[in-house]
Structure formats: C-alpha cells, structure tokens
Amino acid sequence: MAQDNSSRVTEFILLGLSDRQELQLLFFTLFLLAYTMVLLGNLLIIVTVRTDPKLSSPMYFLLCNLSFIDICYTSVTIPRVLVALLSGHKAIAFEGCMAQLFFLHFVGSSEMFLLTVMAFDRYTAICRPLHYTAIMARGACWVLVAACWAGGFIHSIVQTVLVLQLPFCGPNTIHSYFCDVPPVVRLACADTALTEWLVASNSGLISLGCFLVLVASYALILAKVWARVSQGNWKALSTCSSHVMAVTLLFTACIFTYLRPAGTFLTSKYVSVIYTIFSPMMNPLIYTLRSSEVKESMWRLWKCCRAF
C-alpha cells in the first residue's frame, strides 16, 4: 500500500472485474469493442443531427446532447480500464481517483436530468401538441440542457466533498474497475454510516426521483393515447418506447447501486457495467433504429460521403 509519512493513502488499487489473468485479454477486447461502438455510434448521431436541417426539432437537439454526454461518460472510465488491462498496472493515484469520481457523477447525473427533460419533451409533444412549439422553443431547450449540466455539477460537488472529508489510512483495494463513491467510502478509516446515508440520499434519491418522473410522464402519455387513439398518437408512442427501454435499463442499475443497504459492493461492479458501458453503447442503436427520420438522414449523409 502506498502511503506517506502521515499514513495517508496516496493511491488505490482497482481490481477490475476479475483478477484471473486468462480473462484480461477477453475483457480488453470487449471493452475496446464497446468503447469503439460508443464513439462511432454517438459521433454519427451528432454529425447527422448537426448536418441535416430536417432534424432541427427539440427531440433531436436533446438526442444530440445525449450522444455527447454518452461519449464523455464512457471516456471517464473506459480508456483507463483499457490501459490497465493491457499493462497490468491497476494503481490509480488518490487525486486521479477523486477526479474520476467527480467527473463520473458530474456527467452521469447530467445524463439522468437530460433523460428526464427528454421525457418531458415527449409528454409535451403528445399531450400538449398545440403548445409544444412555444414550450419547447430553442431558447427553452438550451436553458433546460444548461440546467441539466448545472444540476450534475452541484450533485458531483456534494458527492466529492462527502468523500474528501473522510480519512483514508487503511485498505486501498477497490473491488471495481473505476472509482465510485460507495466502494471508496467503505475504505475510510472512520465510521461511514452517516456518509453512506448521505450518499444514498443524494445519488440514490436523484436516481429514484428522476425515474419516478419518467414513469409518471409515460403513464400520462399512455393515458392520452388510450383516451384518443389515432395513428399519430400510436406513432408517437412507438417513438417513446425506445426511450422507455433505455431509461429503464439505466435507472434500474443506478437505483440498485446507490440505494442498496450497507453491505458489500462486490456485485455492484458487474451491475455498473450496465450504466457505464452497455447503456451508452445501446443508446445510438435504440434511438436510431426507432426513428425513420434519423435513418434516412444517415443514409443521405452516407451517400454524400461516397460522392466525395
């Protein structure tokens, strides 16, 4: 264990998903493929939305921001995981661990807030179509996106402060492939009961609260569709189904991780694969496959690229 003269931990050891050497190459290949898919898929969405004037609606503006967030989110953890798997160097400096923890929660909570805004956008489009243009004007969309980032920043500051005020002088082994609040807090040389409760109140309740808002939004959408069945409403509901799939997967994993009672977090590192890798990787596929407009724009973009 690396310590200084005051017995303060100066680095942590990230054990990863497994310590079996024969699995390291397999994990490296899977992580590399997943990261490549995240980068290519989300960059394709950003370029498509930015270059096609037909994709100027608030829904696609928010989708473009979601793709940017997914790229940032996976870039916080996966590149370092790839280096560790390739080199076998599992140590991360204390300052690096805190930085990773900060940016992980900054971008991750911003995505949760953005997904909530996207649900509000679909609710407004389906349940209040006559007021949709006024409510979701471009200026309002920019304000909502900025509020998502601001909320994520405040949340992350709180989480990081909760960790930094703890003393770390004992074990420095983290049973995960990245630094997160629950496994790091449990390494502190102090009673962490209050801190764990505050973490659950912060991260856990944000996850649960956003998810409940999402459920309420889609419940209202479903009620509207059943009350007035039309081809347009069913098409809108079909568009929302991809959003439901994405957010349910993401929020279920987050709620499980951050609202768990005190105990070991050994299984959380496997659950965390869902929201750190799988969900950002699947978002481009889910949203593009359910949107004919995006697929048509991508096809036009491909034809333009081939022409050059």
Secondary structure, 3 states (H helix, E strand, C coil): CCECCCCCECEEEECCCCCCHHHHHHHHHHHHHHHHHHHHHHHHHHHHHHHCHHHCCHHHHHHHHHHHHHHHHHHHHHHHHHHHHHHCCCEEEHHHHHHHHHHHHHHHHHHHHHHHHHHHHHHHHHHCHHHHHHHCCHHHHHHHHHHHHHHHHHHHHHHHHHHHCCCCCCCCEECCCCCCHHHHHCCCCCCCHHHHHHHHHHHHHHHHHHHHHHHHHHHHHHHHHHHCCCHHHHHHHHHHHHHHHHHHHHHHHHHHHHCCCCCCCCCHHHHHHHHHHHHHHHHHHHHHHCCHHHHHHHHHHHHHHHHC
